[in-house]
Amino acid sequence: FPRSPSLPSLVPRSPPMSPEQQVDDLLSGTEPQKVSAEVEEFNKYSKSNYHARHEDIKQISHDILVNASAATLVEQALHFKGSYLADSGALVVRSGAKTGRSPKDKRIVEEPGSVNNVWWGRVNIKLPEQSYMINRERAIDYLNTQDRIYVIDGYAGWDPRNRVRVRVICALAYHALFMRNMLVMPEELPEAEREKGEFVPHFTILNAGGFPANRYVEGMTSSCSVDLHLGRMEMVILGSQYAGEMKKGILTLVMYTMPLAGHLPLHSSCNEDEDGNVTLFFGLSGTGKTTLSADPRRNLIGDDEHVWTEDGIFNVEGGCYAKCVNLSADKEPEIFGAVRFGAVLENVIIDERTRAVDYDDITITENTRCAYPLSYIPNAKSPAIGGHPKNVVLLTCDAFGVLPPISKLTPEQVIYHFISGYTSKMAGTEEGVTTPVAAFSACYGEPFLVWHPIKYGTMLAEKLQNHGANAWLLNTGWVGGAEKGKRCPLKYTRAIVDAIHAGALADVPLQQEPYFGLSFPTKVPGVPDALLNPATSWTDNSEFDATSKKLASLFKKNFEQYQDAVPATVTAAGPGGK
């Protein structure tokens, strides 16, 4: 792994071990306490010890399935209660009590190699090493009770010089199929890049989500615990069968290891045109990140996790994990078409007789999902690698209705708005009146950050400067205010993105609005001029002024936690700056 010194050096065993032998070796557990030489000598000839050793739960033989085919895993999963085959051929499953991630139960082990690098606090909560080892042993014990164990060996990353070897060990066939879809599998790689010989993982996930954590263990606050050990390069999952924990665990790992090698990990989508011009889209849920990046006229590199190296962009994942709420062939034909055999549908409602999926039914959860291989998208690029981005688009859905639909950002503004990670959502009041609620998530992926947000923001600004990329703030939210206005029509948002890609905004005059210091173009092909200036869309100027000042104050309050760690020029690039 010459380009990523942060990852452990891998020394193949002699003689080499098969994946099954490696897993058996791992599941033999650890020996935390050594006995004296005298006791060891006595135990050698102890009849009771001999029998106990052969009755040890860790000596039970398992049926270990390594990199089983999608068909085999679907067949296995259908034996599990609550699993069905949809009429489209996709596997329908339930994730149990957890239908989403459990960020409050995520822990990072406090260990010497990483303790001074981690951004400790409410996002990254410390876990003592001893507690981790107890949880690890608990997971191993649970896996040892299973008649069958599933193992997926694959890669995080399409770049051959920076990909991470990942091993997933789990008890559910659906989890194995999920990770088979989300990792880059060896057979998807070009023949020349396929490794020969023993597969020795950089990173191992022990998923014992069907067994709870012990709440009396130090650091546990519930029966769920998702623990990342950056020294051992391991992840342990207890008390949650939500498959997304594995996917986001790998993102968290990449968020830590890639900056050590000088690479920038990004929670973003990415596409490119036929000439290889790459665009990155950052955005939180509901901002249009997936919709805008899934452009049939452009090749999709990835929809969620990427790394920007000195050579360009590469996708971390081998698949997509798309939201399914209100999914239809008309709205999102590419995603709808990907829901077929081999895909995994989580927590959707199906008709018991026809097995048709009702994507509008959110009885179980609004967070219905589908995991499918990247190859299921017709215009997906393989290998999922691109050049240096020409444009970087920060997406927001401003329900307050005061941000311009499109703004060109300065280097300082990029850092400010990237670290802020602003969007908003509409919440119904008791009287039925809708009011906007601001939401901030640092770097558009706060739950997955390991370093301080400033590190990622500074790296992004340097990348943009070094490679001459343009940065934009694209508002897909409301025009004319939350109560009296409406959401910006998708056709105009698409026209703005088309203009960015065509370079049509390069020489357009810019106008600066007074509340946030944002400069917006006065003309965009295919978009009414009046739409570009948010002030002209409001019927009440005083109401616009008050709402703008309210949102500006929320920006300032949120940024107070970062302003001591950034240059004054970055703080000044936000609302009220000079």
VEXDREN-2710 file (C-alpha; in Angstrom, 1 decimal):
% VEXDREN-2710
k/r/px/py/pz
1/PHE/0.0/0.0/0.0
2/PRO/2.6/2.5/-1.1
3/ARG/0.3/5.6/-1.3
4/SER/-1.4/5.1/2.1
5/PRO/1.1/4.8/4.9
6/SER/-1.7/5.1/7.4
7/LEU/-2.8/1.5/6.7
8/PRO/-0.9/-1.4/8.3
9/SER/1.7/-3.2/6.4
10/LEU/0.5/-6.6/5.3
11/VAL/2.8/-9.6/5.6
12/PRO/1.4/-12.7/3.9
13/ARG/1.5/-15.7/6.2
14/SER/3.7/-18.7/5.4
15/PRO/2.2/-21.0/4.4
16/PRO/-0.7/-18.9/3.1
17/MET/-4.1/-19.3/4.9
18/SER/-7.4/-19.6/3.1
19/PRO/-10.1/-17.1/4.0
20/GLU/-11.9/-19.8/6.0
21/GLN/-8.7/-20.5/8.0
22/GLN/-8.2/-16.8/8.6
23/VAL/-11.8/-16.4/9.9
24/ASP/-11.5/-19.5/12.1
25/ASP/-8.3/-18.0/13.5
26/LEU/-9.9/-14.6/14.2
27/LEU/-12.9/-16.3/15.9
28/SER/-10.7/-18.2/18.3
29/GLY/-10.7/-14.9/20.2
30/THR/-7.9/-13.5/22.4
31/GLU/-6.3/-14.5/25.7
32/PRO/-6.5/-11.4/27.9
33/GLN/-4.9/-13.0/31.0
34/LYS/-1.8/-15.3/31.0
35/VAL/-1.5/-18.0/33.6
36/SER/1.8/-18.9/35.3
37/ALA/4.2/-21.4/33.8
38/GLU/3.4/-23.7/36.8
39/VAL/-0.3/-23.7/36.0
40/GLU/0.3/-24.2/32.3
41/GLU/2.4/-27.2/33.0
42/PHE/-0.3/-28.7/35.3
43/ASN/-3.0/-28.0/32.7
44/LYS/-1.1/-30.0/30.1
45/TYR/-1.9/-33.2/31.9
46/SER/-5.3/-32.2/33.3
47/LYS/-8.1/-34.5/32.1
48/SER/-10.8/-32.0/32.8
49/ASN/-9.0/-29.3/30.9
50/TYR/-8.6/-31.6/28.0
51/HIS/-12.4/-32.2/27.8
52/ALA/-13.2/-28.6/28.4
53/ARG/-10.9/-27.5/25.6
54/HIS/-12.8/-29.7/23.2
55/GLU/-16.1/-28.4/24.4
56/ASP/-15.1/-24.8/24.1
57/ILE/-17.7/-22.8/22.1
58/LYS/-14.8/-21.4/20.0
59/GLN/-13.9/-24.9/18.8
60/ILE/-17.4/-25.5/17.2
61/SER/-17.0/-25.9/13.5
62/HIS/-18.8/-23.5/11.2
63/ASP/-20.1/-23.5/7.7
64/ILE/-18.3/-20.5/6.4
65/LEU/-19.4/-19.1/3.0
66/VAL/-16.8/-16.8/1.5
67/ASN/-17.9/-14.4/-1.3
68/ALA/-21.0/-16.5/-2.1
69/SER/-22.8/-15.5/-5.3
70/ALA/-25.8/-13.2/-5.2
71/ALA/-28.1/-16.1/-6.0
72/THR/-26.8/-18.1/-3.1
73/LEU/-27.1/-15.3/-0.6
74/VAL/-30.7/-14.5/-1.8
75/GLU/-31.6/-18.2/-1.4
76/GLN/-30.1/-18.2/2.1
77/ALA/-31.7/-14.9/3.1
78/LEU/-35.2/-16.2/2.2
79/HIS/-35.0/-18.7/5.0
80/PHE/-35.0/-15.8/7.4
81/LYS/-38.4/-14.7/8.8
82/GLY/-39.5/-11.4/7.3
83/SER/-37.6/-11.8/4.0
84/TYR/-39.4/-11.9/0.7
85/LEU/-38.7/-11.8/-3.0
86/ALA/-40.3/-8.7/-4.6
87/ASP/-42.0/-9.0/-8.0
88/SER/-39.0/-7.1/-9.5
89/GLY/-36.7/-9.9/-8.2
90/ALA/-35.1/-7.8/-5.4
91/LEU/-34.7/-9.2/-1.9
92/VAL/-37.0/-7.5/0.6
93/VAL/-35.8/-7.6/4.2
94/ARG/-36.4/-6.0/7.6
95/SER/-33.6/-4.6/9.7
96/GLY/-35.3/-5.1/13.0
97/ALA/-35.8/-2.4/15.6
98/LYS/-33.1/-0.2/14.1
99/THR/-34.2/1.3/10.8
100/GLY/-31.4/3.9/10.6
101/ARG/-28.0/4.6/12.0
102/SER/-27.4/5.0/15.7
103/PRO/-25.0/8.0/15.9
104/LYS/-25.3/8.3/19.7
105/ASP/-24.0/4.7/20.0
106/LYS/-21.0/5.1/17.8
107/ARG/-17.7/4.9/19.6
108/ILE/-14.0/5.3/18.6
109/VAL/-11.4/3.5/20.7
110/GLU/-9.0/5.8/22.6
111/GLU/-5.7/4.3/21.5
112/PRO/-2.1/5.8/21.2
113/GLY/-1.9/5.8/17.4
114/SER/-4.9/8.0/16.7
115/VAL/-5.8/9.7/20.0
116/ASN/-4.2/13.1/19.1
117/ASN/-5.8/13.1/15.6
118/VAL/-9.4/12.5/16.4
119/TRP/-12.0/15.3/16.8
120/TRP/-13.3/14.1/20.1
121/GLY/-16.7/15.3/21.4
122/ARG/-20.4/14.6/20.6
123/VAL/-19.5/13.1/17.1
124/ASN/-16.6/10.9/18.1
125/ILE/-17.1/9.6/21.6
126/LYS/-14.2/7.9/23.4
127/LEU/-14.3/4.2/24.2
128/PRO/-11.7/2.6/26.6
129/GLU/-9.7/-0.2/25.0
130/GLN/-10.8/-2.7/27.6
131/SER/-14.5/-2.0/26.8
132/TYR/-13.8/-2.5/23.1
133/MET/-12.1/-5.9/23.7
134/ILE/-15.1/-7.0/25.8
135/ASN/-17.4/-6.0/23.0
136/ARG/-15.2/-7.7/20.5
137/GLU/-15.1/-10.9/22.5
138/ARG/-18.9/-10.7/22.8
139/ALA/-19.3/-10.4/19.1
140/ILE/-16.9/-13.4/18.5
141/ASP/-18.9/-15.5/21.0
142/TYR/-22.1/-14.7/19.2
143/LEU/-20.7/-15.5/15.8
144/ASN/-19.4/-18.8/17.1
145/THR/-22.9/-19.8/18.1
146/GLN/-24.0/-19.6/14.4
147/ASP/-24.3/-22.6/12.3
148/ARG/-23.3/-20.6/9.2
149/ILE/-21.1/-17.5/8.9
150/TYR/-21.0/-15.3/5.9
151/VAL/-17.7/-13.6/4.8
152/ILE/-17.3/-10.9/2.1
153/ASP/-13.8/-10.0/1.0
154/GLY/-13.8/-6.9/-1.2
155/TYR/-12.3/-3.4/-1.6
156/ALA/-13.2/0.1/-0.5
157/GLY/-12.0/2.2/-3.5
158/TRP/-11.6/1.7/-7.2
159/ASP/-8.1/3.3/-7.3
160/PRO/-5.6/0.4/-7.3
161/ARG/-3.0/2.4/-5.5
162/ASN/-5.3/3.5/-2.7
163/ARG/-8.0/0.9/-2.3
164/VAL/-8.5/-0.7/1.1
165/ARG/-9.0/-4.5/1.5
166/VAL/-12.1/-5.1/3.6
167/ARG/-13.4/-8.3/5.2
168/VAL/-16.9/-8.5/6.5
169/ILE/-17.9/-11.3/8.9
170/CYS/-21.6/-11.5/9.6
171/ALA/-24.4/-13.9/10.6
172/LEU/-27.1/-12.8/8.2
173/ALA/-27.1/-13.6/4.5
174/TYR/-28.8/-10.2/3.7
175/HIS/-25.9/-8.4/5.4
176/ALA/-23.5/-10.3/3.2
177/LEU/-25.5/-9.5/0.0
178/PHE/-25.7/-5.9/1.1
179/MET/-21.9/-5.6/1.4
180/ARG/-21.4/-7.6/-1.8
181/ASN/-23.3/-4.8/-3.5
182/MET/-21.6/-1.9/-1.6
183/LEU/-17.9/-3.1/-1.8
184/VAL/-15.9/-3.3/-5.0
185/MET/-15.8/-7.0/-5.6
186/PRO/-12.6/-8.6/-7.1
187/GLU/-14.5/-9.8/-10.2
188/GLU/-15.5/-6.2/-11.0
189/LEU/-11.9/-5.2/-11.4
190/PRO/-9.9/-5.3/-14.6
191/GLU/-8.1/-8.5/-15.0
192/ALA/-4.7/-6.9/-14.6
193/GLU/-5.7/-5.4/-11.2
194/ARG/-7.0/-8.6/-9.6
195/GLU/-4.7/-9.7/-6.8
196/LYS/-3.4/-13.2/-6.8
197/GLY/-2.8/-15.3/-3.7
198/GLU/-3.9/-14.8/-0.1
199/PHE/-6.4/-12.0/0.7
200/VAL/-5.1/-10.3/3.8
201/PRO/-7.6/-7.5/4.9
202/HIS/-6.6/-4.0/6.0
203/PHE/-9.9/-3.6/7.8
204/THR/-12.3/-6.2/9.3
205/ILE/-15.9/-5.7/10.3
206/LEU/-17.4/-8.1/12.9
207/ASN/-21.1/-7.7/12.6
208/ALA/-22.9/-9.3/15.5
209/GLY/-25.9/-7.0/15.2
210/GLY/-28.3/-9.7/16.3
211/PHE/-26.8/-9.7/19.8
212/PRO/-27.0/-6.8/22.2
213/ALA/-24.2/-4.9/23.9
214/ASN/-23.9/-5.3/27.7
215/ARG/-25.0/-2.0/29.2
216/TYR/-22.8/-2.5/32.3
217/VAL/-19.7/-2.3/30.2
218/GLU/-18.0/1.1/30.6
219/GLY/-18.9/3.5/27.8
220/MET/-22.2/1.7/26.9
221/THR/-25.4/3.8/27.0
222/SER/-27.7/1.3/25.3
223/SER/-27.9/-2.2/24.0
224/CYS/-26.5/-0.9/20.7
225/SER/-22.8/-0.2/20.2
226/VAL/-20.9/0.5/16.9
227/ASP/-17.2/0.6/17.8
228/LEU/-14.3/1.6/15.5
229/HIS/-10.7/0.7/16.5
230/LEU/-8.2/2.6/14.4
231/GLY/-5.3/0.8/15.8
232/ARG/-6.5/-2.7/15.2
233/MET/-8.3/-1.6/12.0
234/GLU/-11.5/-3.3/13.1
235/MET/-15.2/-2.5/13.6
236/VAL/-17.5/-4.3/16.0
237/ILE/-21.3/-4.0/15.7
238/LEU/-23.7/-5.1/18.5
239/GLY/-27.4/-4.5/18.9
240/SER/-28.2/-3.2/15.4
241/GLN/-29.1/-5.1/12.3
242/TYR/-29.3/-1.9/10.1
243/ALA/-27.0/-2.7/7.2
244/GLY/-26.1/1.0/6.7
245/GLU/-23.9/0.9/9.8
246/MET/-21.3/-1.2/7.9
247/LYS/-21.3/1.1/4.9
248/LYS/-20.9/4.3/7.0
249/GLY/-18.3/2.5/9.1
250/ILE/-16.1/2.2/6.0
251/LEU/-16.7/5.9/5.2
252/THR/-15.6/6.8/8.7
253/LEU/-12.5/4.7/8.3
254/VAL/-11.7/6.4/4.9
255/MET/-12.4/9.8/6.5
256/TYR/-9.5/9.1/8.9
257/THR/-7.0/7.1/6.8
258/MET/-7.0/9.1/3.6
259/PRO/-5.9/12.5/5.0
260/LEU/-2.9/10.7/6.6
261/ALA/-1.9/9.9/3.0
262/GLY/-2.6/13.4/1.8
263/HIS/-5.9/12.5/0.1
264/LEU/-9.2/14.3/0.7
265/PRO/-12.2/12.0/1.5
266/LEU/-15.6/13.4/0.5
267/HIS/-19.2/12.7/1.3
268/SER/-20.4/13.6/-2.1
269/SER/-21.8/12.4/-5.5
270/CYS/-19.8/12.7/-8.7
271/ASN/-20.4/12.6/-12.4
272/GLU/-18.5/13.5/-15.6
273/ASP/-19.3/14.4/-19.2
274/GLU/-18.1/12.6/-22.4
275/ASP/-15.0/14.8/-22.4
276/GLY/-14.0/13.7/-18.8
277/ASN/-15.0/17.0/-17.1
278/VAL/-15.9/16.0/-13.5
279/THR/-18.4/17.7/-11.2
280/LEU/-18.7/17.0/-7.4
281/PHE/-22.0/17.5/-5.6
282/PHE/-22.2/18.0/-1.8
283/GLY/-25.5/18.0/-0.1
284/LEU/-27.5/16.7/2.8
285/SER/-30.7/14.7/2.5
286/GLY/-33.4/16.4/0.5
287/THR/-31.1/18.9/-1.4
288/GLY/-31.2/17.1/-4.7
289/LYS/-27.7/15.5/-4.6
290/THR/-28.8/12.1/-6.0
291/THR/-31.3/13.6/-8.5
292/LEU/-28.8/16.1/-10.0
293/SER/-25.9/13.7/-10.2
294/ALA/-28.0/11.1/-11.9
295/ASP/-28.0/12.9/-15.2
296/PRO/-28.5/10.5/-18.2
297/ARG/-26.3/12.8/-20.3
298/ARG/-23.3/12.3/-18.0
299/ASN/-21.5/9.3/-16.6
300/LEU/-22.1/8.5/-12.9
301/ILE/-18.9/7.9/-11.0
302/GLY/-20.6/7.5/-7.7
303/ASP/-23.5/8.7/-5.5
304/ASP/-22.1/9.1/-2.0
305/GLU/-18.4/8.5/-1.1
306/HIS/-15.3/9.7/-3.0
307/VAL/-11.6/10.5/-2.5
308/TRP/-9.7/13.3/-4.2
309/THR/-6.1/12.4/-4.7
310/GLU/-3.2/14.0/-6.7
311/ASP/-4.4/12.0/-9.7
312/GLY/-8.1/12.8/-9.5
313/ILE/-11.3/11.4/-8.1
314/PHE/-12.2/7.8/-7.3
315/ASN/-15.4/6.2/-5.9
316/VAL/-15.0/4.4/-2.6
317/GLU/-18.0/2.1/-3.2
318/GLY/-19.0/-0.6/-5.7
319/GLY/-22.7/0.2/-5.3
320/CYS/-25.4/2.6/-4.3
321/TYR/-27.6/2.9/-1.3
322/ALA/-30.6/4.9/-2.5
323/LYS/-33.6/6.2/-0.7
324/CYS/-36.8/4.6/-1.9
325/VAL/-39.5/6.8/-0.4
326/ASN/-41.9/7.8/-3.2
327/LEU/-39.7/6.1/-5.8
328/SER/-41.2/5.8/-9.2
329/ALA/-40.2/5.0/-12.8
330/ASP/-41.2/8.5/-13.9
331/LYS/-39.3/10.5/-11.2
332/GLU/-36.1/8.4/-10.9
333/PRO/-36.0/5.8/-13.8
334/GLU/-32.4/4.8/-13.2
335/ILE/-32.9/3.9/-9.5
336/PHE/-36.3/2.3/-10.2
337/GLY/-34.7/0.1/-12.9
338/ALA/-31.9/-0.9/-10.5
339/VAL/-34.4/-2.6/-8.1
340/ARG/-34.0/-6.1/-9.5
341/PHE/-32.6/-9.4/-8.7
342/GLY/-29.4/-9.0/-6.6
343/ALA/-30.6/-5.7/-5.0
344/VAL/-31.6/-5.4/-1.4
345/LEU/-34.7/-3.5/-0.4
346/GLU/-34.8/-2.5/3.3
347/ASN/-37.9/-1.9/5.4
348/VAL/-40.4/-1.4/2.5
349/ILE/-44.0/-2.6/2.4
350/ILE/-45.0/-5.2/-0.1
351/ASP/-48.3/-6.7/-1.2
352/GLU/-48.5/-10.2/0.4
353/ARG/-50.1/-11.6/-2.7
354/THR/-48.5/-9.9/-5.7
355/ARG/-45.2/-9.0/-3.9
356/ALA/-45.4/-5.5/-5.5
357/VAL/-43.6/-2.9/-3.5
358/ASP/-45.5/0.2/-2.2
359/TYR/-42.8/2.9/-2.2
360/ASP/-45.3/5.5/-0.8
361/ASP/-46.0/3.4/2.3
362/ILE/-43.7/4.5/5.2
363/THR/-45.4/2.5/7.9
364/ILE/-42.0/1.0/9.0
365/THR/-39.8/4.1/8.4
366/GLU/-39.3/7.0/6.1
367/ASN/-35.7/5.7/5.6
368/THR/-36.6/2.9/3.2
369/ARG/-33.5/2.0/1.1
370/CYS/-32.2/-0.1/-1.7
371/ALA/-28.7/-1.3/-2.1
372/TYR/-27.6/-2.3/-5.6
373/PRO/-24.3/-2.7/-7.6
374/LEU/-23.1/0.4/-9.5
375/SER/-23.3/-1.7/-12.7
376/TYR/-27.1/-1.6/-12.3
377/ILE/-27.1/2.0/-13.4
378/PRO/-27.0/2.2/-17.2
379/ASN/-24.6/5.2/-17.5
380/ALA/-22.3/4.3/-14.5
381/LYS/-18.6/4.5/-15.3
382/SER/-16.4/1.5/-14.6
383/PRO/-13.8/1.7/-13.2
384/ALA/-15.3/4.5/-11.2
385/ILE/-12.4/6.9/-11.5
386/GLY/-12.3/10.4/-12.9
387/GLY/-9.9/13.3/-13.3
388/HIS/-9.7/16.4/-11.2
389/PRO/-13.1/18.1/-10.8
390/LYS/-13.8/21.2/-12.9
391/ASN/-16.7/22.2/-10.8
392/VAL/-17.7/21.7/-7.1
393/VAL/-21.3/22.3/-6.2
394/LEU/-22.4/22.8/-2.6
395/LEU/-26.1/22.1/-2.4
396/THR/-28.5/23.5/0.0
397/CYS/-32.3/23.5/0.3
398/ASP/-33.0/26.9/1.9
399/ALA/-36.6/26.8/3.1
400/PHE/-36.3/30.3/4.4
401/GLY/-36.2/31.5/0.8
402/VAL/-33.4/34.1/1.2
403/LEU/-30.4/32.5/-0.4
404/PRO/-29.8/33.1/-4.2
405/PRO/-30.5/30.0/-6.4
406/ILE/-26.9/30.1/-7.5
407/SER/-23.8/31.9/-6.1
408/LYS/-20.1/31.7/-7.1
409/LEU/-17.9/31.2/-4.0
410/THR/-14.5/32.6/-3.2
411/PRO/-11.9/30.3/-1.6
412/GLU/-12.7/31.6/1.9
413/GLN/-16.5/31.2/1.3
414/VAL/-15.9/27.6/0.2
415/ILE/-14.3/26.8/3.5
416/TYR/-17.0/28.7/5.4
417/HIS/-20.0/27.0/3.7
418/PHE/-18.4/23.6/3.4
419/ILE/-17.7/23.6/7.2
420/SER/-21.1/25.0/7.9
421/GLY/-22.9/22.3/5.8
422/TYR/-26.2/24.2/5.8
423/THR/-29.6/23.1/4.7
424/SER/-33.1/23.3/6.1
425/LYS/-36.3/21.4/6.3
426/MET/-40.0/22.2/6.6
427/ALA/-41.7/21.3/9.9
428/GLY/-45.5/21.4/10.4
429/THR/-46.8/23.4/13.4
430/GLU/-49.9/22.4/15.4
431/GLU/-51.9/25.0/13.4
432/GLY/-50.7/23.5/10.2
433/VAL/-48.5/26.5/9.3
434/THR/-45.1/25.5/7.8
435/THR/-42.0/27.0/9.3
436/PRO/-38.4/26.3/8.2
437/VAL/-35.9/24.6/10.5
438/ALA/-32.2/25.2/9.9
439/ALA/-29.8/22.2/9.9
440/PHE/-26.0/22.3/9.9
441/SER/-23.8/19.3/9.3
442/ALA/-20.1/20.0/9.0
443/CYS/-18.6/19.1/5.6
444/TYR/-22.0/17.7/4.7
445/GLY/-21.2/14.6/6.6
446/GLU/-20.6/15.5/10.3
447/PRO/-21.5/12.0/11.7
448/PHE/-18.6/10.5/9.7
449/LEU/-15.8/13.0/10.3
450/VAL/-12.9/11.9/12.4
451/TRP/-10.5/14.8/12.0
452/HIS/-11.6/18.4/12.9
453/PRO/-13.8/19.8/10.1
454/ILE/-11.1/22.5/9.5
455/LYS/-8.8/19.9/8.1
456/TYR/-11.2/18.8/5.4
457/GLY/-12.2/22.4/4.6
458/THR/-8.6/23.5/4.2
459/MET/-7.8/20.5/2.1
460/LEU/-10.8/21.2/-0.2
461/ALA/-9.8/24.8/-0.7
462/GLU/-6.2/23.8/-1.5
463/LYS/-7.5/21.2/-4.1
464/LEU/-9.7/23.8/-5.7
465/GLN/-6.9/26.3/-5.9
466/ASN/-4.3/23.8/-7.2
467/HIS/-6.5/22.5/-10.0
468/GLY/-8.4/25.6/-10.9
469/ALA/-11.9/24.3/-10.1
470/ASN/-14.9/26.6/-9.7
471/ALA/-17.0/26.4/-6.5
472/TRP/-20.7/27.1/-6.4
473/LEU/-23.5/27.3/-3.8
474/LEU/-26.7/25.9/-5.4
475/ASN/-29.9/26.5/-3.6
476/THR/-32.7/24.1/-4.5
477/GLY/-35.0/25.5/-1.9
478/TRP/-37.8/28.0/-1.7
479/VAL/-38.4/31.2/-3.7
480/GLY/-40.4/34.0/-2.1
481/GLY/-40.3/32.6/1.4
482/ALA/-41.6/29.5/3.2
483/GLU/-45.3/30.5/3.6
484/LYS/-46.0/32.6/0.5
485/GLY/-43.4/31.2/-1.9
486/LYS/-42.7/27.8/-3.5
487/ARG/-39.8/25.5/-4.1
488/CYS/-37.6/26.5/-7.1
489/PRO/-38.8/24.4/-10.0
490/LEU/-36.5/21.5/-10.9
491/LYS/-36.3/22.6/-14.5
492/TYR/-34.6/25.8/-13.5
493/THR/-32.3/24.1/-11.1
494/ARG/-31.3/21.7/-13.9
495/ALA/-30.8/24.7/-16.2
496/ILE/-28.4/26.3/-13.7
497/VAL/-26.4/23.0/-13.5
498/ASP/-26.3/22.8/-17.3
499/ALA/-25.0/26.4/-17.4
500/ILE/-22.3/25.5/-14.9
501/HIS/-21.3/22.5/-17.0
502/ALA/-21.3/24.5/-20.2
503/GLY/-19.2/27.3/-18.7
504/ALA/-21.9/29.7/-19.5
505/LEU/-21.5/31.5/-16.2
506/ALA/-17.8/32.3/-16.6
507/ASP/-18.2/35.8/-17.9
508/VAL/-21.7/36.7/-16.6
509/PRO/-21.8/39.9/-14.4
510/LEU/-22.2/39.1/-10.7
511/GLN/-24.2/41.0/-8.0
512/GLN/-23.5/40.7/-4.3
513/GLU/-26.4/40.4/-1.9
514/PRO/-26.0/42.2/1.5
515/TYR/-26.8/39.6/4.1
516/PHE/-24.4/36.7/3.4
517/GLY/-21.9/38.4/1.0
518/LEU/-22.8/36.0/-1.8
519/SER/-22.2/36.9/-5.4
520/PHE/-24.8/35.6/-7.8
521/PRO/-25.0/35.8/-11.6
522/THR/-27.6/38.2/-13.0
523/LYS/-28.3/36.0/-16.0
524/VAL/-28.5/32.2/-16.5
525/PRO/-29.6/30.7/-19.8
526/GLY/-33.1/29.3/-19.4
527/VAL/-33.8/30.9/-16.0
528/PRO/-35.9/34.0/-15.4
529/ASP/-33.7/36.9/-14.3
530/ALA/-36.1/37.7/-11.5
531/LEU/-35.6/34.3/-9.9
532/LEU/-31.8/34.9/-9.5
533/ASN/-32.2/37.7/-7.0
534/PRO/-34.1/36.3/-3.9
535/ALA/-35.2/39.8/-2.8
536/THR/-37.3/40.3/-6.0
537/SER/-39.3/37.2/-5.3
538/TRP/-40.7/38.5/-2.0
539/THR/-43.8/40.7/-1.8
540/ASP/-42.9/42.1/1.6
541/ASN/-39.5/43.7/1.7
542/SER/-39.5/44.1/5.5
543/GLU/-40.4/40.4/5.9
544/PHE/-37.5/39.5/3.6
545/ASP/-35.1/41.6/5.6
546/ALA/-36.2/40.1/8.9
547/THR/-36.0/36.5/7.6
548/SER/-32.5/37.1/6.0
549/LYS/-31.2/38.5/9.3
550/LYS/-32.7/35.5/11.2
551/LEU/-30.9/33.0/9.0
552/ALA/-27.7/35.0/9.1
553/SER/-27.8/34.9/12.9
554/LEU/-28.2/31.1/12.8
555/PHE/-25.2/30.8/10.5
556/LYS/-23.1/32.9/12.9
557/LYS/-24.2/31.0/16.0
558/ASN/-23.4/27.7/14.4
559/PHE/-19.9/28.9/13.2
560/GLU/-18.9/30.1/16.7
561/GLN/-17.7/26.6/17.4
562/TYR/-15.2/26.8/14.6
563/GLN/-14.1/30.4/14.4
564/ASP/-11.2/30.0/16.9
565/ALA/-9.6/27.3/14.6
566/VAL/-10.0/29.1/11.3
567/PRO/-8.3/32.2/9.9
568/ALA/-10.2/35.5/10.4
569/THR/-10.7/35.7/6.7
570/VAL/-12.8/32.6/6.7
571/THR/-15.1/33.8/9.5
572/ALA/-15.4/37.1/7.6
573/ALA/-16.6/35.2/4.5
574/GLY/-19.8/34.4/6.3
575/PRO/-22.8/36.6/7.1
576/GLY/-21.8/40.0/8.5
577/GLY/-18.2/39.7/7.3
578/LYS/-16.3/42.6/6.0
END
